[in-house]
Amino acid sequence: MIVEHDEGPARLTGGFGSGKTTALRRRSERLRAAGGRVLEMRPPDVPAFAVGVLRRAGVDRRLLAPRDQQEIVASLLADADQPLVGEISATVLAYQASFLGAEELFVHAEAAGELDRAEELHRLTDAYLSHLDTLGAVDEAGAIVHASLLLRGADALAHERARFDFLAVDDFQLATFAVNRLVSQLAGQAGNVVAAGNLDAAVGEAFGIPVSGSHLDAFARRFGATVDVAIDGPSLRQPRRAGAPDAIVLDHATAPATVGMEWPAVAVRGADEDGWLDAPPCPRYRWFDRALFAGPDTPDDDERAEQWTDECRRRFLVACSRATERLAFLPEG
């Protein structure tokens, strides 16, 4: 049904290797053969696309590499905060991607008793963004935010929409609030957009915020999808090409990075067939609670532990989905 779908919003969901990407590709091929212009992307592609939006509007910016972003943040920190540079860098990204202004952030933080830290975060982010301006650069979160704000202008939005007839977004379970907002602007309400994804593959973190799959889950309602297809079937994945590595060992840390890749043999370290063994402890924010970007009512410890357990389950499913022939489970150590 998705392959033959023409106009209007549509959602395609399915399990690992169920053929979602193949269906999107065949639909795009059919539409292009008929003269249609199809814009295809995945959430990880959106920052680079956003830089293109800026440049087409006359704003020349280069996209900052994550390592460079962290080095710049480190250069602005006091010695006592240097051990937390990774966490603080992610928080600066998350602050930008939240689209919150300073006053909104302060209201959230004051209600949660973190006003002093919020003010510190805002000062740091201001200094960081000023430094990026001198470099003519944007980071991944900033690129999307700047592009989204630019597309609030009717002329800029019309210019971007005139470049394609159909929009297709794969792996939409990885979409953040900022990515979903930009896609919504490009597509418009009841526009020609198809989103595909797998909620169980919503793992990892983007722009400092854990991925949840919530935007894929809400897509049909928010976009007014006229077609909503769920593929229910076994994996159709094939082994990797000859000469490629034929096995990989995965664990908590490496599982999210393997989305979209397969190996004939996969060994999952620290897990059994029912779930993770000795799962790592639920992470705790040590510098600023990024949950405050969504509002002052932050989750309590039990809610955070439940969310972390669900994240571990999904990491386990992603890791197990990599095997096309054999799957083994290894103890820790």
C-alpha positions in Angstrom: 0.0 0.0 0.0 2.8 2.4 0.8 4.6 1.7 -2.5 1.4 2.8 -4.3 0.6 5.7 -2.0 0.6 9.1 -3.8 -0.5 12.2 -2.0 -1.2 13.0 1.7 0.6 12.0 4.9 1.2 8.3 5.6 3.0 6.3 8.3 4.8 3.0 7.8 5.8 1.0 10.9 7.3 -2.4 11.3 9.9 -4.5 13.1 13.6 -5.0 12.4 14.3 -5.9 8.8 10.6 -6.0 7.8 11.1 -4.1 4.6 10.2 -0.5 5.5 13.2 1.1 3.8 12.7 -1.1 0.7 9.1 0.0 0.5 10.0 3.7 0.8 12.7 3.3 -1.8 10.4 1.6 -4.3 7.8 4.3 -3.8 10.4 7.0 -4.5 11.5 5.2 -7.6 7.9 5.0 -8.8 7.2 8.6 -8.1 10.5 9.8 -9.8 9.7 7.7 -12.8 6.4 9.6 -13.1 8.3 12.9 -12.9 7.9 13.6 -9.1 10.7 15.1 -7.0 11.2 13.2 -3.8 13.2 14.5 -0.9 14.5 11.6 1.2 16.1 11.9 4.6 16.7 10.3 8.0 16.8 12.2 11.3 20.7 12.0 11.4 20.7 13.7 8.0 18.7 16.7 9.1 21.5 18.9 10.5 23.3 18.9 7.2 20.0 19.5 5.4 19.4 22.4 7.7 22.8 24.0 6.9 21.7 23.8 3.2 18.5 25.6 4.1 20.6 28.4 5.7 22.9 28.7 2.8 20.1 28.8 0.3 18.8 31.7 2.3 22.1 33.5 2.2 23.3 32.5 5.6 26.7 30.9 5.2 27.5 28.6 8.0 29.6 25.4 8.3 28.5 22.5 10.4 30.6 22.0 13.5 31.9 18.4 14.1 30.8 17.0 17.5 34.5 16.8 18.7 35.0 20.5 17.8 31.7 21.4 19.7 33.0 19.7 22.8 36.4 21.4 22.6 34.8 24.8 22.4 32.6 24.1 25.4 35.7 22.8 27.3 37.5 26.1 26.6 34.7 28.0 28.3 34.5 25.9 31.5 36.2 26.4 34.8 38.7 23.7 35.8 36.3 22.2 38.3 33.8 21.5 35.5 36.3 19.9 33.0 35.5 16.3 34.1 31.9 16.9 33.1 32.6 18.4 29.7 30.8 15.7 27.8 27.6 16.1 29.9 27.8 19.9 29.7 28.3 19.9 26.0 25.2 17.7 25.5 23.3 20.0 27.8 24.2 23.0 25.7 22.9 21.1 22.6 19.7 20.1 24.4 19.1 23.7 25.5 19.3 24.9 21.9 17.1 22.1 20.6 14.4 22.7 23.2 13.6 26.1 21.5 13.2 27.6 25.0 14.0 31.2 25.7 15.9 32.2 28.8 12.8 33.3 30.7 11.0 30.0 29.9 14.1 28.0 31.1 14.3 30.1 34.3 10.6 29.5 35.1 11.1 25.7 34.7 14.3 25.7 36.7 13.0 27.9 39.5 10.0 25.6 40.0 12.4 22.7 40.3 14.9 24.5 42.5 17.7 24.7 39.9 17.5 28.4 39.0 21.2 29.1 39.7 22.4 26.3 37.5 19.9 27.4 34.7 21.4 30.9 34.8 24.9 29.4 34.6 23.8 27.3 31.6 22.3 30.3 29.8 25.5 32.3 30.3 27.7 29.4 29.1 25.4 28.9 26.0 25.5 32.6 25.2 29.3 32.6 25.3 29.4 29.4 23.3 27.1 30.7 20.5 29.0 34.0 20.3 32.2 32.0 19.7 30.4 29.9 17.0 29.3 33.2 15.3 33.0 34.3 15.1 33.8 31.0 13.4 30.9 31.2 11.0 29.7 27.8 12.4 26.7 26.1 13.8 26.4 22.8 15.7 23.9 20.1 14.9 21.2 21.4 17.2 21.8 25.0 16.2 21.6 24.3 12.5 18.1 22.8 12.9 16.9 25.6 15.2 18.2 28.4 12.9 16.7 26.7 9.9 13.3 26.2 11.6 13.2 29.8 12.7 14.1 30.9 9.2 11.3 28.8 7.7 8.8 30.7 9.8 9.1 33.3 7.0 6.7 32.7 4.1 9.2 33.3 1.4 11.9 31.0 2.8 9.4 28.3 3.4 7.9 28.5 -0.1 11.4 28.4 -1.6 12.2 25.1 0.3 8.9 23.5 -0.5 9.3 24.4 -4.2 12.4 22.1 -4.3 10.4 18.8 -3.8 6.9 17.3 -4.4 7.2 14.4 -1.9 9.0 14.1 1.4 10.0 10.7 2.8 11.6 10.3 6.3 13.0 6.9 7.3 13.9 5.9 10.8 11.5 8.4 12.2 11.7 6.8 15.6 15.0 8.7 16.0 13.3 12.1 15.5 13.7 14.7 18.2 11.4 17.6 19.0 13.6 19.8 16.8 13.6 17.4 13.9 9.9 16.8 14.1 9.3 20.5 14.0 11.4 21.0 10.9 9.7 18.1 9.1 6.3 19.5 10.1 7.3 22.9 8.5 8.5 21.3 5.3 5.5 19.0 5.0 2.8 21.2 6.2 -0.5 19.9 7.6 -1.9 17.2 5.3 1.2 17.5 3.1 2.9 14.8 1.0 5.0 13.2 3.7 5.6 9.6 4.5 7.4 8.6 7.8 8.7 5.1 8.5 10.2 3.6 11.6 10.3 1.0 14.3 9.6 2.0 17.9 11.8 -0.7 19.3 14.7 0.8 17.5 14.4 4.2 19.3 17.6 4.0 21.2 20.4 6.3 22.1 20.5 10.1 22.4 20.2 13.0 20.0 21.1 16.6 20.8 21.5 15.7 24.5 18.1 14.2 24.9 17.3 10.4 25.0 15.4 9.2 21.9 11.9 7.9 22.8 10.1 7.3 19.5 7.3 9.6 20.6 7.1 11.5 17.4 6.8 8.4 15.3 4.1 7.2 17.7 2.1 10.4 17.4 2.8 11.0 13.6 -0.6 9.6 12.3 -2.5 11.9 14.6 -0.4 15.0 14.3 0.0 14.9 10.6 -3.5 13.6 9.9 -2.3 10.5 8.1 -4.6 9.1 5.5 -2.7 5.8 5.3 -1.2 4.0 8.3 0.5 0.7 7.5 2.1 -1.7 10.0 4.2 -4.5 8.5 3.9 -7.7 10.6 6.4 -10.3 9.4 9.8 -11.9 9.8 13.1 -10.1 9.0 13.9 -9.9 5.4 17.5 -8.9 5.9 20.3 -10.6 4.0 23.9 -11.4 5.2 26.5 -8.7 4.5 28.4 -8.8 1.3 31.4 -11.2 0.8 34.6 -9.9 2.3 32.9 -7.9 5.0 33.4 -8.8 8.7 31.2 -11.8 9.5 30.8 -11.3 13.2 30.5 -8.5 15.8 30.3 -8.4 19.6 27.8 -5.8 20.9 27.0 -4.5 24.4 25.1 -1.6 25.9 27.5 1.1 24.6 27.8 -0.1 21.1 24.2 -1.4 20.3 22.7 2.0 19.4 25.4 2.7 16.8 24.5 -0.4 14.9 21.1 0.6 13.7 20.9 -0.1 10.0 23.8 -2.6 9.9 23.8 -6.4 10.0 26.3 -9.2 10.4 25.8 -13.0 9.8 26.9 -13.6 13.4 26.3 -11.3 16.4 27.3 -12.0 20.0 25.6 -9.9 22.7 27.8 -9.3 25.7 26.1 -9.3 29.1 22.7 -10.5 28.0 20.6 -13.6 27.9 17.6 -14.4 25.7 15.2 -12.7 28.2 17.1 -9.4 28.5 20.2 -7.7 29.8 22.2 -9.2 32.6 23.8 -6.8 35.1 22.4 -3.7 33.3 24.4 -0.6 34.0 22.9 1.7 36.6 20.4 4.4 35.6 22.4 7.5 34.6 22.1 10.6 36.7 22.6 14.2 35.6 25.4 15.7 37.6 25.4 19.2 36.2 21.9 20.1 35.0 18.7 18.0 34.7 17.9 18.0 31.0 14.4 16.8 31.8 13.7 20.4 32.7 13.7 21.4 29.1 10.3 19.6 28.8 8.9 21.4 31.9 9.4 21.8 35.6 7.7 18.4 36.5 10.7 16.2 36.2 10.4 12.4 36.6 11.1 10.9 40.0 13.6 8.2 40.6 11.1 5.4 40.0 10.0 6.9 36.7 13.6 7.4 35.6 14.4 3.8 36.5 11.4 2.5 34.5 12.5 4.6 31.5 16.0 3.3 31.7 14.8 -0.3 31.9 12.8 0.3 28.7 15.8 1.9 27.1 17.9 -1.2 28.0 15.2 -3.5 26.5 15.2 -1.6 23.3 19.0 -1.6 23.1 18.8 -5.4 23.6 16.3 -5.7 20.7 18.5 -3.6 18.4 21.6 -5.6 19.2 19.8 -8.9 18.6 18.3 -7.6 15.3 21.8 -7.3 13.8 22.2 -11.1 13.3 21.1 -12.6 9.9 22.3 -16.1 10.7 23.5 -16.7 14.2 23.0 -15.0 17.6 25.0 -15.8 20.7 24.9 -14.4 24.3 28.1 -13.9 26.3 28.4 -13.2 30.0 30.1 -10.0 31.1 33.8 -10.0 31.4 
